[in-house]
Amino acid sequence: MIGKKVLKWLKDMFKSVLEGQVKRLQSDAFENKVADAVAIAVPDVPGFGDPEQRVLAKQIVDMVTDELAESLNMDAD
Ligand SMILES: [Ca+2]
C-alpha cells in the first residue's frame, strides 16, 4: 500500500512537471515559434500579412497558456 507521504510526493512532483511545461509554453521562444509557423502557413492578403498573422497567433497562444496556467493555479503572464 502506498503511504500518504508517497502520494503527496508524487502529486507535488507531477504538479511541478506540469508547471514547468506550462512555463515553457508561456515563453517568448514558444510563442515566436508558433507565430512563425502560422505566418508561413497562412496565405498573405492585404491588411493581413505575416506581421498581423504573427500578432494574432501570439495572442491565441497567450490565451491558451493563460487558461492552462489558471487551471494549475499559476499566474497568467
Ligand atoms: Ca503568411
N, CA, C, O and the ligand as a Tripos MOL2 file, in Angstrom:
@<TRIPOS>MOLECULE
protein
  309   307    78     0     0
PROTEIN
NO_CHARGES

@<TRIPOS>ATOM
      1 N           0.8370   -1.2080    0.0000 N.3       1 MET1
      2 CA          0.0000    0.0000    0.0000 C.3       1 MET1
      3 C           0.8770    1.2660    0.0000 C.2       1 MET1
      4 O           1.8910    1.3380    0.6940 O.2       1 MET1
      5 N           0.4690    2.2290   -0.7740 N.am      2 ILE2
      6 CA          1.2420    3.4670   -0.8930 C.3       2 ILE2
      7 C           0.8740    4.4110    0.2440 C.2       2 ILE2
      8 O          -0.3000    4.7120    0.4580 O.2       2 ILE2
      9 N           1.8870    4.8730    0.9700 N.am      3 GLY3
     10 CA          1.6260    5.7750    2.0850 C.3       3 GLY3
     11 C           1.2300    7.1640    1.6230 C.2       3 GLY3
     12 O           1.4430    7.5360    0.4690 O.2       3 GLY3
     13 N           0.6550    7.9180    2.5310 N.am      4 LYS4
     14 CA          0.2040    9.2750    2.1920 C.3       4 LYS4
     15 C           1.3700   10.1820    1.8010 C.2       4 LYS4
     16 O           1.2310   11.0500    0.9390 O.2       4 LYS4
     17 N           2.5390    9.9690    2.4550 N.am      5 LYS5
     18 CA          3.6950   10.8020    2.1180 C.3       5 LYS5
     19 C           4.1510   10.5670    0.6910 C.2       5 LYS5
     20 O           4.5410   11.4980   -0.0140 O.2       5 LYS5
     21 N           4.0950    9.2910    0.2710 N.am      6 VAL6
     22 CA          4.4980    8.9680   -1.1070 C.3       6 VAL6
     23 C           3.5030    9.5780   -2.0940 C.2       6 VAL6
     24 O           3.8960   10.1440   -3.1140 O.2       6 VAL6
     25 N           2.2290    9.4600   -1.7860 N.am      7 LEU7
     26 CA          1.1980   10.0490   -2.6490 C.3       7 LEU7
     27 C           1.3900   11.5550   -2.7820 C.2       7 LEU7
     28 O           1.2910   12.1070   -3.8780 O.2       7 LEU7
     29 N           1.6660   12.2210   -1.6480 N.am      8 LYS8
     30 CA          1.8770   13.6650   -1.6810 C.3       8 LYS8
     31 C           3.1060   13.9960   -2.5110 C.2       8 LYS8
     32 O           3.1040   14.9530   -3.2860 O.2       8 LYS8
     33 N           4.1570   13.1980   -2.3440 N.am      9 TRP9
     34 CA          5.3880   13.4200   -3.1060 C.3       9 TRP9
     35 C           5.1140   13.2870   -4.6060 C.2       9 TRP9
     36 O           5.5680   14.1070   -5.4040 O.2       9 TRP9
     37 N           4.3650   12.2440   -4.9800 N.am     10 LEU10
     38 CA          4.0250   12.0370   -6.3880 C.3      10 LEU10
     39 C           3.1980   13.2040   -6.9280 C.2      10 LEU10
     40 O           3.4210   13.6850   -8.0380 O.2      10 LEU10
     41 N           2.2380   13.6430   -6.1140 N.am     11 LYS11
     42 CA          1.3580   14.7350   -6.5250 C.3      11 LYS11
     43 C           2.1750   16.0250   -6.7350 C.2      11 LYS11
     44 O           2.0090   16.7270   -7.7320 O.2      11 LYS11
     45 N           3.0600   16.3140   -5.7690 N.am     12 ASP12
     46 CA          3.9030   17.5170   -5.8870 C.3      12 ASP12
     47 C           4.8250   17.4350   -7.0980 C.2      12 ASP12
     48 O           5.0330   18.4230   -7.8020 O.2      12 ASP12
     49 N           5.3790   16.2370   -7.3330 N.am     13 MET13
     50 CA          6.2870   16.0710   -8.4660 C.3      13 MET13
     51 C           5.5310   16.2770   -9.7800 C.2      13 MET13
     52 O           6.0110   16.9630  -10.6830 O.2      13 MET13
     53 N           4.3420   15.6720   -9.8740 N.am     14 PHE14
     54 CA          3.5310   15.7930  -11.0820 C.3      14 PHE14
     55 C           3.1720   17.2600  -11.3330 C.2      14 PHE14
     56 O           3.2110   17.7350  -12.4680 O.2      14 PHE14
     57 N           2.8240   17.9650  -10.2600 N.am     15 LYS15
     58 CA          2.4540   19.3760  -10.3770 C.3      15 LYS15
     59 C           3.6520   20.1980  -10.8770 C.2      15 LYS15
     60 O           3.5000   21.0550  -11.7470 O.2      15 LYS15
     61 N           4.8360   19.9330  -10.3250 N.am     16 SER16
     62 CA          5.9950   20.7310  -10.7320 C.3      16 SER16
     63 C           6.3820   20.4380  -12.1810 C.2      16 SER16
     64 O           6.8580   21.3250  -12.8890 O.2      16 SER16
     65 N           6.1770   19.1870  -12.6260 N.am     17 VAL17
     66 CA          6.4550   18.8700  -14.0340 C.3      17 VAL17
     67 C           5.4850   19.6480  -14.9360 C.2      17 VAL17
     68 O           5.8870   20.2490  -15.9320 O.2      17 VAL17
     69 N           4.1970   19.6200  -14.5590 N.am     18 LEU18
     70 CA          3.1910   20.3470  -15.3400 C.3      18 LEU18
     71 C           3.4880   21.8420  -15.3820 C.2      18 LEU18
     72 O           3.3970   22.4770  -16.4330 O.2      18 LEU18
     73 N           3.8470   22.3940  -14.2160 N.am     19 GLU19
     74 CA          4.1280   23.8360  -14.1580 C.3      19 GLU19
     75 C           5.3210   24.1970  -15.0330 C.2      19 GLU19
     76 O           5.3370   25.2410  -15.6850 O.2      19 GLU19
     77 N           6.3290   23.3090  -15.0350 N.am     20 GLY20
     78 CA          7.4940   23.5350  -15.8880 C.3      20 GLY20
     79 C           7.1100   23.5560  -17.3570 C.2      20 GLY20
     80 O           7.6080   24.3760  -18.1280 O.2      20 GLY20
     81 N           6.2170   22.6440  -17.7410 N.am     21 GLN21
     82 CA          5.7740   22.5800  -19.1390 C.3      21 GLN21
     83 C           4.9680   23.8270  -19.5110 C.2      21 GLN21
     84 O           5.1420   24.3900  -20.5920 O.2      21 GLN21
     85 N           4.0840   24.2520  -18.6030 N.am     22 VAL22
     86 CA          3.2690   25.4380  -18.8940 C.3      22 VAL22
     87 C           4.1700   26.6720  -19.0190 C.2      22 VAL22
     88 O           3.9530   27.5170  -19.8880 O.2      22 VAL22
     89 N           5.1880   26.7730  -18.1390 N.am     23 LYS23
     90 CA          6.1210   27.9040  -18.2270 C.3      23 LYS23
     91 C           6.8270   27.9120  -19.5800 C.2      23 LYS23
     92 O           7.0600   28.9680  -20.1690 O.2      23 LYS23
     93 N           7.1600   26.7230  -20.0580 N.am     24 ARG24
     94 CA          7.8180   26.6230  -21.3670 C.3      24 ARG24
     95 C           6.8660   27.1270  -22.4720 C.2      24 ARG24
     96 O           7.2830   27.8310  -23.3910 O.2      24 ARG24
     97 N           5.5780   26.7480  -22.3590 N.am     25 LEU25
     98 CA          4.6010   27.1750  -23.3650 C.3      25 LEU25
     99 C           4.3360   28.6820  -23.2830 C.2      25 LEU25
    100 O           3.9280   29.2990  -24.2670 O.2      25 LEU25
    101 N           4.5740   29.2720  -22.0960 N.am     26 GLN26
    102 CA          4.3570   30.7150  -21.9320 C.3      26 GLN26
    103 C           5.5590   31.5340  -22.4020 C.2      26 GLN26
    104 O           5.4920   32.7620  -22.4560 O.2      26 GLN26
    105 N           6.6530   30.8600  -22.7420 N.am     27 SER27
    106 CA          7.8720   31.5930  -23.0780 C.3      27 SER27
    107 C           7.7600   32.2880  -24.4380 C.2      27 SER27
    108 O           7.0070   31.8610  -25.3140 O.2      27 SER27
    109 N           8.5270   33.3680  -24.5880 N.am     28 ASP28
    110 CA          8.5950   34.0700  -25.8720 C.3      28 ASP28
    111 C           9.0600   33.1350  -26.9740 C.2      28 ASP28
    112 O           8.5880   33.2090  -28.1090 O.2      28 ASP28
    113 N           9.9940   32.2520  -26.6270 N.am     29 ALA29
    114 CA         10.5470   31.3370  -27.6350 C.3      29 ALA29
    115 C           9.4390   30.4770  -28.2400 C.2      29 ALA29
    116 O           9.3800   30.2990  -29.4560 O.2      29 ALA29
    117 N           8.5600   29.9410  -27.3830 N.am     30 PHE30
    118 CA          7.4800   29.0930  -27.9000 C.3      30 PHE30
    119 C           6.4620   29.9230  -28.6810 C.2      30 PHE30
    120 O           6.0120   29.5130  -29.7510 O.2      30 PHE30
    121 N           6.0960   31.1020  -28.1410 N.am     31 GLU31
    122 CA          5.1340   31.9620  -28.8330 C.3      31 GLU31
    123 C           5.6550   32.3460  -30.2240 C.2      31 GLU31
    124 O           4.9050   32.3430  -31.2000 O.2      31 GLU31
    125 N           6.9520   32.6770  -30.2960 N.am     32 ASN32
    126 CA          7.5220   33.0640  -31.5850 C.3      32 ASN32
    127 C           7.5850   31.8970  -32.5580 C.2      32 ASN32
    128 O           7.4130   32.0670  -33.7650 O.2      32 ASN32
    129 N           7.8350   30.7020  -32.0140 N.am     33 LYS33
    130 CA          7.8930   29.5060  -32.8560 C.3      33 LYS33
    131 C           6.5250   29.2620  -33.5060 C.2      33 LYS33
    132 O           6.4390   29.0000  -34.7060 O.2      33 LYS33
    133 N           5.4560   29.3520  -32.6990 N.am     34 VAL34
    134 CA          4.1050   29.1610  -33.2230 C.3      34 VAL34
    135 C           3.7660   30.2840  -34.2050 C.2      34 VAL34
    136 O           3.2090   30.0390  -35.2750 O.2      34 VAL34
    137 N           4.1080   31.5170  -33.8240 N.am     35 ALA35
    138 CA          3.7910   32.6700  -34.6750 C.3      35 ALA35
    139 C           4.4590   32.5300  -36.0450 C.2      35 ALA35
    140 O           3.8420   32.8130  -37.0720 O.2      35 ALA35
    141 N           5.7120   32.0950  -36.0560 N.am     36 ASP36
    142 CA          6.4110   31.9070  -37.3300 C.3      36 ASP36
    143 C           5.7400   30.8210  -38.1690 C.2      36 ASP36
    144 O           5.5510   30.9900  -39.3730 O.2      36 ASP36
    145 N           5.3810   29.7070  -37.5300 N.am     37 ALA37
    146 CA          4.7550   28.5940  -38.2510 C.3      37 ALA37
    147 C           3.4160   29.0240  -38.8460 C.2      37 ALA37
    148 O           3.0920   28.6700  -39.9800 O.2      37 ALA37
    149 N           2.6360   29.7920  -38.0730 N.am     38 VAL38
    150 CA          1.3350   30.2550  -38.5570 C.3      38 VAL38
    151 C           1.5310   31.2220  -39.7230 C.2      38 VAL38
    152 O           0.8550   31.1070  -40.7450 O.2      38 VAL38
    153 N           2.4540   32.1770  -39.5730 N.am     39 ALA39
    154 CA          2.6800   33.1820  -40.6160 C.3      39 ALA39
    155 C           3.1310   32.5190  -41.9230 C.2      39 ALA39
    156 O           2.7640   32.9650  -43.0100 O.2      39 ALA39
    157 N           3.9210   31.4640  -41.8100 N.am     40 ILE40
    158 CA          4.3750   30.7570  -43.0160 C.3      40 ILE40
    159 C           3.2140   29.9940  -43.6600 C.2      40 ILE40
    160 O           3.0990   29.9480  -44.8840 O.2      40 ILE40
    161 N           2.3580   29.3990  -42.8320 N.am     41 ALA41
    162 CA          1.2860   28.5310  -43.3440 C.3      41 ALA41
    163 C           0.1120   29.3080  -43.9240 C.2      41 ALA41
    164 O          -0.5400   28.8420  -44.8590 O.2      41 ALA41
    165 N          -0.1630   30.4960  -43.3720 N.am     42 VAL42
    166 CA         -1.3630   31.2300  -43.7900 C.3      42 VAL42
    167 C          -1.0220   32.1590  -44.9610 C.2      42 VAL42
    168 O          -0.0910   32.9580  -44.8650 O.2      42 VAL42
    169 N          -1.7740   32.0570  -46.0690 N.am     43 PRO43
    170 CA         -1.5140   32.9440  -47.2050 C.3      43 PRO43
    171 C          -1.7090   34.4090  -46.8060 C.2      43 PRO43
    172 O          -2.5790   34.7370  -45.9990 O.2      43 PRO43
    173 N          -0.8810   35.2810  -47.3880 N.am     44 ASP44
    174 CA         -0.9820   36.7090  -47.0720 C.3      44 ASP44
    175 C          -2.0660   37.3680  -47.9240 C.2      44 ASP44
    176 O          -2.1720   37.1180  -49.1240 O.2      44 ASP44
    177 N          -2.8530   38.2020  -47.2860 N.am     45 VAL45
    178 CA         -3.8060   39.0350  -48.0180 C.3      45 VAL45
    179 C          -3.5590   40.4740  -47.5820 C.2      45 VAL45
    180 O          -3.0010   40.6970  -46.5070 O.2      45 VAL45
    181 N          -3.9620   41.4640  -48.3930 N.am     46 PRO46
    182 CA         -3.7360   42.8530  -47.9960 C.3      46 PRO46
    183 C          -4.3480   43.1420  -46.6240 C.2      46 PRO46
    184 O          -5.5200   42.8460  -46.3880 O.2      46 PRO46
    185 N          -3.5690   43.7090  -45.7420 N.am     47 GLY47
    186 CA         -4.0500   44.0420  -44.4010 C.3      47 GLY47
    187 C          -3.9290   42.8920  -43.4190 C.2      47 GLY47
    188 O          -4.1240   43.0810  -42.2180 O.2      47 GLY47
    189 N          -3.6120   41.7120  -43.9070 N.am     48 PHE48
    190 CA         -3.4330   40.5530  -43.0180 C.3      48 PHE48
    191 C          -2.2730   39.7120  -43.5470 C.2      48 PHE48
    192 O          -2.4350   38.5820  -44.0090 O.2      48 PHE48
    193 N          -1.1030   40.3240  -43.4520 N.am     49 GLY49
    194 CA          0.1250   39.6650  -43.8840 C.3      49 GLY49
    195 C           0.8310   39.0150  -42.7040 C.2      49 GLY49
    196 O           0.2510   38.8690  -41.6280 O.2      49 GLY49
    197 N           2.0690   38.6310  -42.9060 N.am     50 ASP50
    198 CA          2.8210   37.9280  -41.8600 C.3      50 ASP50
    199 C           2.8650   38.6830  -40.5250 C.2      50 ASP50
    200 O           2.6800   38.0630  -39.4780 O.2      50 ASP50
    201 N           3.1070   40.0190  -40.5310 N.am     51 PRO51
    202 CA          3.1690   40.7040  -39.2210 C.3      51 PRO51
    203 C           1.8600   40.5750  -38.4380 C.2      51 PRO51
    204 O           1.8730   40.3100  -37.2360 O.2      51 PRO51
    205 N           0.7210   40.7670  -39.1310 N.am     52 GLU52
    206 CA         -0.5790   40.6630  -38.4560 C.3      52 GLU52
    207 C          -0.8590   39.2140  -38.0480 C.2      52 GLU52
    208 O          -1.4220   38.9570  -36.9840 O.2      52 GLU52
    209 N          -0.4640   38.2870  -38.8930 N.am     53 GLN53
    210 CA         -0.6920   36.8690  -38.5900 C.3      53 GLN53
    211 C           0.1110   36.4420  -37.3590 C.2      53 GLN53
    212 O          -0.3560   35.6510  -36.5390 O.2      53 GLN53
    213 N           1.3310   36.9830  -37.2480 N.am     54 ARG54
    214 CA          2.1660   36.6500  -36.0850 C.3      54 ARG54
    215 C           1.5410   37.2040  -34.7960 C.2      54 ARG54
    216 O           1.5150   36.5300  -33.7670 O.2      54 ARG54
    217 N           1.0360   38.4480  -34.8730 N.am     55 VAL55
    218 CA          0.4130   39.0510  -33.6860 C.3      55 VAL55
    219 C          -0.7880   38.2310  -33.2370 C.2      55 VAL55
    220 O          -0.9460   37.9490  -32.0490 O.2      55 VAL55
    221 N          -1.6390   37.8460  -34.1960 N.am     56 LEU56
    222 CA         -2.8300   37.0580  -33.8660 C.3      56 LEU56
    223 C          -2.4340   35.7000  -33.2680 C.2      56 LEU56
    224 O          -3.0050   35.2650  -32.2670 O.2      56 LEU56
    225 N          -1.4680   35.0470  -33.8820 N.am     57 ALA57
    226 CA         -1.0340   33.7300  -33.3920 C.3      57 ALA57
    227 C          -0.5190   33.8360  -31.9570 C.2      57 ALA57
    228 O          -0.8150   32.9820  -31.1210 O.2      57 ALA57
    229 N           0.2580   34.8970  -31.6750 N.am     58 LYS58
    230 CA          0.8010   35.0610  -30.3250 C.3      58 LYS58
    231 C          -0.3110   35.3090  -29.3030 C.2      58 LYS58
    232 O          -0.2490   34.8220  -28.1740 O.2      58 LYS58
    233 N          -1.3290   36.0730  -29.7170 N.am     59 GLN59
    234 CA         -2.4590   36.3260  -28.8090 C.3      59 GLN59
    235 C          -3.1970   35.0290  -28.4880 C.2      59 GLN59
    236 O          -3.6150   34.8070  -27.3510 O.2      59 GLN59
    237 N          -3.3530   34.1790  -29.4960 N.am     60 ILE60
    238 CA         -4.0550   32.9030  -29.2820 C.3      60 ILE60
    239 C          -3.2460   32.0050  -28.3480 C.2      60 ILE60
    240 O          -3.7960   31.4080  -27.4220 O.2      60 ILE60
    241 N          -1.9540   31.9130  -28.5890 N.am     61 VAL61
    242 CA         -1.0960   31.0950  -27.7110 C.3      61 VAL61
    243 C          -1.1770   31.6210  -26.2780 C.2      61 VAL61
    244 O          -1.2680   30.8480  -25.3240 O.2      61 VAL61
    245 N          -1.1420   32.9400  -26.1420 N.am     62 ASP62
    246 CA         -1.2180   33.5790  -24.8360 C.3      62 ASP62
    247 C          -2.5210   33.2210  -24.1060 C.2      62 ASP62
    248 O          -2.5140   32.9020  -22.9170 O.2      62 ASP62
    249 N          -3.6410   33.2800  -24.8460 N.am     63 MET63
    250 CA         -4.9410   32.9460  -24.2480 C.3      63 MET63
    251 C          -4.9600   31.5010  -23.7600 C.2      63 MET63
    252 O          -5.4190   31.2120  -22.6550 O.2      63 MET63
    253 N          -4.4570   30.6020  -24.5990 N.am     64 VAL64
    254 CA         -4.4830   29.1750  -24.2580 C.3      64 VAL64
    255 C          -3.5820   28.8920  -23.0570 C.2      64 VAL64
    256 O          -3.9650   28.1610  -22.1440 O.2      64 VAL64
    257 N          -2.3760   29.4800  -23.0670 N.am     65 THR65
    258 CA         -1.4480   29.1870  -21.9770 C.3      65 THR65
    259 C          -1.9070   29.8500  -20.6700 C.2      65 THR65
    260 O          -1.6640   29.3230  -19.5840 O.2      65 THR65
    261 N          -2.5710   31.0070  -20.7810 N.am     66 ASP66
    262 CA         -3.1260   31.6300  -19.5690 C.3      66 ASP66
    263 C          -4.1980   30.7360  -18.9430 C.2      66 ASP66
    264 O          -4.2550   30.5790  -17.7240 O.2      66 ASP66
    265 N          -5.0460   30.1520  -19.7980 N.am     67 GLU67
    266 CA         -6.0770   29.2300  -19.2960 C.3      67 GLU67
    267 C          -5.4310   28.0350  -18.6050 C.2      67 GLU67
    268 O          -5.8480   27.6230  -17.5220 O.2      67 GLU67
    269 N          -4.4070   27.4900  -19.2500 N.am     68 LEU68
    270 CA         -3.6930   26.3530  -18.6720 C.3      68 LEU68
    271 C          -3.0960   26.7180  -17.3220 C.2      68 LEU68
    272 O          -3.2140   25.9710  -16.3510 O.2      68 LEU68
    273 N          -2.4470   27.8910  -17.2760 N.am     69 ALA69
    274 CA         -1.8070   28.3360  -16.0350 C.3      69 ALA69
    275 C          -2.8390   28.5100  -14.9330 C.2      69 ALA69
    276 O          -2.6200   28.0940  -13.7960 O.2      69 ALA69
    277 N          -3.9740   29.1300  -15.2770 N.am     70 GLU70
    278 CA         -5.0160   29.3360  -14.2670 C.3      70 GLU70
    279 C          -5.5620   28.0080  -13.7650 C.2      70 GLU70
    280 O          -5.8800   27.8710  -12.5840 O.2      70 GLU70
    281 N          -5.6730   27.0270  -14.6620 N.am     71 SER71
    282 CA         -6.1900   25.7250  -14.2450 C.3      71 SER71
    283 C          -5.2490   25.0530  -13.2550 C.2      71 SER71
    284 O          -5.6670   24.1800  -12.4950 O.2      71 SER71
    285 N          -3.9680   25.4600  -13.2590 N.am     72 LEU72
    286 CA         -2.9900   24.9100  -12.3180 C.3      72 LEU72
    287 C          -2.7140   25.8760  -11.1610 C.2      72 LEU72
    288 O          -1.7650   25.6950  -10.3970 O.2      72 LEU72
    289 N          -3.5620   26.9080  -11.0480 N.am     73 ASN73
    290 CA         -3.3880   27.9380  -10.0280 C.3      73 ASN73
    291 C          -2.0580   28.6600  -10.1350 C.2      73 ASN73
    292 O          -1.5030   29.1240   -9.1390 O.2      73 ASN73
    293 N          -1.5460   28.7500  -11.3840 N.am     74 MET74
    294 CA         -0.3270   29.5070  -11.6300 C.3      74 MET74
    295 C          -0.7430   30.9050  -12.0930 C.2      74 MET74
    296 O          -1.9110   31.1450  -12.4000 O.2      74 MET74
    297 N           0.2470   31.8400  -12.1400 N.am     75 ASP75
    298 CA         -0.0300   33.1750  -12.6410 C.3      75 ASP75
    299 C          -0.1030   33.1710  -14.1650 C.2      75 ASP75
    300 O           0.6900   32.5050  -14.8290 O.2      75 ASP75
    301 N          -1.0650   33.9230  -14.7160 N.am     76 ALA76
    302 CA         -1.0460   34.1860  -16.1450 C.3      76 ALA76
    303 C           0.1310   35.1260  -16.3890 C.2      76 ALA76
    304 O           0.5930   35.7950  -15.4650 O.2      76 ALA76
    305 N           0.6190   35.1800  -17.6330 N.am     77 ASP77
    306 CA          1.7500   36.0970  -17.8600 C.3      77 ASP77
    307 C           1.3160   37.3320  -18.6260 C.2      77 ASP77
    308 O           2.1370   38.2070  -18.9030 O.2      77 ASP77
    309 CA          1.6900   34.3670  -44.2420 Ca       78 CA78
@<TRIPOS>BOND
     1     1     2 1
     2     2     3 1
     3     3     4 2
     4     3     5 am
     5     5     6 1
     6     6     7 1
     7     7     8 2
     8     7     9 am
     9     9    10 1
    10    10    11 1
    11    11    12 2
    12    11    13 am
    13    13    14 1
    14    14    15 1
    15    15    16 2
    16    15    17 am
    17    17    18 1
    18    18    19 1
    19    19    20 2
    20    19    21 am
    21    21    22 1
    22    22    23 1
    23    23    24 2
    24    23    25 am
    25    25    26 1
    26    26    27 1
    27    27    28 2
    28    27    29 am
    29    29    30 1
    30    30    31 1
    31    31    32 2
    32    31    33 am
    33    33    34 1
    34    34    35 1
    35    35    36 2
    36    35    37 am
    37    37    38 1
    38    38    39 1
    39    39    40 2
    40    39    41 am
    41    41    42 1
    42    42    43 1
    43    43    44 2
    44    43    45 am
    45    45    46 1
    46    46    47 1
    47    47    48 2
    48    47    49 am
    49    49    50 1
    50    50    51 1
    51    51    52 2
    52    51    53 am
    53    53    54 1
    54    54    55 1
    55    55    56 2
    56    55    57 am
    57    57    58 1
    58    58    59 1
    59    59    60 2
    60    59    61 am
    61    61    62 1
    62    62    63 1
    63    63    64 2
    64    63    65 am
    65    65    66 1
    66    66    67 1
    67    67    68 2
    68    67    69 am
    69    69    70 1
    70    70    71 1
    71    71    72 2
    72    71    73 am
    73    73    74 1
    74    74    75 1
    75    75    76 2
    76    75    77 am
    77    77    78 1
    78    78    79 1
    79    79    80 2
    80    79    81 am
    81    81    82 1
    82    82    83 1
    83    83    84 2
    84    83    85 am
    85    85    86 1
    86    86    87 1
    87    87    88 2
    88    87    89 am
    89    89    90 1
    90    90    91 1
    91    91    92 2
    92    91    93 am
    93    93    94 1
    94    94    95 1
    95    95    96 2
    96    95    97 am
    97    97    98 1
    98    98    99 1
    99    99   100 2
   100    99   101 am
   101   101   102 1
   102   102   103 1
   103   103   104 2
   104   103   105 am
   105   105   106 1
   106   106   107 1
   107   107   108 2
   108   107   109 am
   109   109   110 1
   110   110   111 1
   111   111   112 2
   112   111   113 am
   113   113   114 1
   114   114   115 1
   115   115   116 2
   116   115   117 am
   117   117   118 1
   118   118   119 1
   119   119   120 2
   120   119   121 am
   121   121   122 1
   122   122   123 1
   123   123   124 2
   124   123   125 am
   125   125   126 1
   126   126   127 1
   127   127   128 2
   128   127   129 am
   129   129   130 1
   130   130   131 1
   131   131   132 2
   132   131   133 am
   133   133   134 1
   134   134   135 1
   135   135   136 2
   136   135   137 am
   137   137   138 1
   138   138   139 1
   139   139   140 2
   140   139   141 am
   141   141   142 1
   142   142   143 1
   143   143   144 2
   144   143   145 am
   145   145   146 1
   146   146   147 1
   147   147   148 2
   148   147   149 am
   149   149   150 1
   150   150   151 1
   151   151   152 2
   152   151   153 am
   153   153   154 1
   154   154   155 1
   155   155   156 2
   156   155   157 am
   157   157   158 1
   158   158   159 1
   159   159   160 2
   160   159   161 am
   161   161   162 1
   162   162   163 1
   163   163   164 2
   164   163   165 am
   165   165   166 1
   166   166   167 1
   167   167   168 2
   168   167   169 am
   169   169   170 1
   170   170   171 1
   171   171   172 2
   172   171   173 am
   173   173   174 1
   174   174   175 1
   175   175   176 2
   176   175   177 am
   177   177   178 1
   178   178   179 1
   179   179   180 2
   180   179   181 am
   181   181   182 1
   182   182   183 1
   183   183   184 2
   184   183   185 am
   185   185   186 1
   186   186   187 1
   187   187   188 2
   188   187   189 am
   189   189   190 1
   190   190   191 1
   191   191   192 2
   192   191   193 am
   193   193   194 1
   194   194   195 1
   195   195   196 2
   196   195   197 am
   197   197   198 1
   198   198   199 1
   199   199   200 2
   200   199   201 am
   201   201   202 1
   202   202   203 1
   203   203   204 2
   204   203   205 am
   205   205   206 1
   206   206   207 1
   207   207   208 2
   208   207   209 am
   209   209   210 1
   210   210   211 1
   211   211   212 2
   212   211   213 am
   213   213   214 1
   214   214   215 1
   215   215   216 2
   216   215   217 am
   217   217   218 1
   218   218   219 1
   219   219   220 2
   220   219   221 am
   221   221   222 1
   222   222   223 1
   223   223   224 2
   224   223   225 am
   225   225   226 1
   226   226   227 1
   227   227   228 2
   228   227   229 am
   229   229   230 1
   230   230   231 1
   231   231   232 2
   232   231   233 am
   233   233   234 1
   234   234   235 1
   235   235   236 2
   236   235   237 am
   237   237   238 1
   238   238   239 1
   239   239   240 2
   240   239   241 am
   241   241   242 1
   242   242   243 1
   243   243   244 2
   244   243   245 am
   245   245   246 1
   246   246   247 1
   247   247   248 2
   248   247   249 am
   249   249   250 1
   250   250   251 1
   251   251   252 2
   252   251   253 am
   253   253   254 1
   254   254   255 1
   255   255   256 2
   256   255   257 am
   257   257   258 1
   258   258   259 1
   259   259   260 2
   260   259   261 am
   261   261   262 1
   262   262   263 1
   263   263   264 2
   264   263   265 am
   265   265   266 1
   266   266   267 1
   267   267   268 2
   268   267   269 am
   269   269   270 1
   270   270   271 1
   271   271   272 2
   272   271   273 am
   273   273   274 1
   274   274   275 1
   275   275   276 2
   276   275   277 am
   277   277   278 1
   278   278   279 1
   279   279   280 2
   280   279   281 am
   281   281   282 1
   282   282   283 1
   283   283   284 2
   284   283   285 am
   285   285   286 1
   286   286   287 1
   287   287   288 2
   288   287   289 am
   289   289   290 1
   290   290   291 1
   291   291   292 2
   292   291   293 am
   293   293   294 1
   294   294   295 1
   295   295   296 2
   296   295   297 am
   297   297   298 1
   298   298   299 1
   299   299   300 2
   300   299   301 am
   301   301   302 1
   302   302   303 1
   303   303   304 2
   304   303   305 am
   305   305   306 1
   306   306   307 1
   307   307   308 2
@<TRIPOS>SUBSTRUCTURE
     1 MET1         2 RESIDUE 1 A MET
     2 ILE2         6 RESIDUE 1 A ILE
     3 GLY3        10 RESIDUE 1 A GLY
     4 LYS4        14 RESIDUE 1 A LYS
     5 LYS5        18 RESIDUE 1 A LYS
     6 VAL6        22 RESIDUE 1 A VAL
     7 LEU7        26 RESIDUE 1 A LEU
     8 LYS8        30 RESIDUE 1 A LYS
     9 TRP9        34 RESIDUE 1 A TRP
    10 LEU10       38 RESIDUE 1 A LEU
    11 LYS11       42 RESIDUE 1 A LYS
    12 ASP12       46 RESIDUE 1 A ASP
    13 MET13       50 RESIDUE 1 A MET
    14 PHE14       54 RESIDUE 1 A PHE
    15 LYS15       58 RESIDUE 1 A LYS
    16 SER16       62 RESIDUE 1 A SER
    17 VAL17       66 RESIDUE 1 A VAL
    18 LEU18       70 RESIDUE 1 A LEU
    19 GLU19       74 RESIDUE 1 A GLU
    20 GLY20       78 RESIDUE 1 A GLY
    21 GLN21       82 RESIDUE 1 A GLN
    22 VAL22       86 RESIDUE 1 A VAL
    23 LYS23       90 RESIDUE 1 A LYS
    24 ARG24       94 RESIDUE 1 A ARG
    25 LEU25       98 RESIDUE 1 A LEU
    26 GLN26      102 RESIDUE 1 A GLN
    27 SER27      106 RESIDUE 1 A SER
    28 ASP28      110 RESIDUE 1 A ASP
    29 ALA29      114 RESIDUE 1 A ALA
    30 PHE30      118 RESIDUE 1 A PHE
    31 GLU31      122 RESIDUE 1 A GLU
    32 ASN32      126 RESIDUE 1 A ASN
    33 LYS33      130 RESIDUE 1 A LYS
    34 VAL34      134 RESIDUE 1 A VAL
    35 ALA35      138 RESIDUE 1 A ALA
    36 ASP36      142 RESIDUE 1 A ASP
    37 ALA37      146 RESIDUE 1 A ALA
    38 VAL38      150 RESIDUE 1 A VAL
    39 ALA39      154 RESIDUE 1 A ALA
    40 ILE40      158 RESIDUE 1 A ILE
    41 ALA41      162 RESIDUE 1 A ALA
    42 VAL42      166 RESIDUE 1 A VAL
    43 PRO43      170 RESIDUE 1 A PRO
    44 ASP44      174 RESIDUE 1 A ASP
    45 VAL45      178 RESIDUE 1 A VAL
    46 PRO46      182 RESIDUE 1 A PRO
    47 GLY47      186 RESIDUE 1 A GLY
    48 PHE48      190 RESIDUE 1 A PHE
    49 GLY49      194 RESIDUE 1 A GLY
    50 ASP50      198 RESIDUE 1 A ASP
    51 PRO51      202 RESIDUE 1 A PRO
    52 GLU52      206 RESIDUE 1 A GLU
    53 GLN53      210 RESIDUE 1 A GLN
    54 ARG54      214 RESIDUE 1 A ARG
    55 VAL55      218 RESIDUE 1 A VAL
    56 LEU56      222 RESIDUE 1 A LEU
    57 ALA57      226 RESIDUE 1 A ALA
    58 LYS58      230 RESIDUE 1 A LYS
    59 GLN59      234 RESIDUE 1 A GLN
    60 ILE60      238 RESIDUE 1 A ILE
    61 VAL61      242 RESIDUE 1 A VAL
    62 ASP62      246 RESIDUE 1 A ASP
    63 MET63      250 RESIDUE 1 A MET
    64 VAL64      254 RESIDUE 1 A VAL
    65 THR65      258 RESIDUE 1 A THR
    66 ASP66      262 RESIDUE 1 A ASP
    67 GLU67      266 RESIDUE 1 A GLU
    68 LEU68      270 RESIDUE 1 A LEU
    69 ALA69      274 RESIDUE 1 A ALA
    70 GLU70      278 RESIDUE 1 A GLU
    71 SER71      282 RESIDUE 1 A SER
    72 LEU72      286 RESIDUE 1 A LEU
    73 ASN73      290 RESIDUE 1 A ASN
    74 MET74      294 RESIDUE 1 A MET
    75 ASP75      298 RESIDUE 1 A ASP
    76 ALA76      302 RESIDUE 1 A ALA
    77 ASP77      306 RESIDUE 1 A ASP
    78 CA78       309 GROUP 0 **** ****
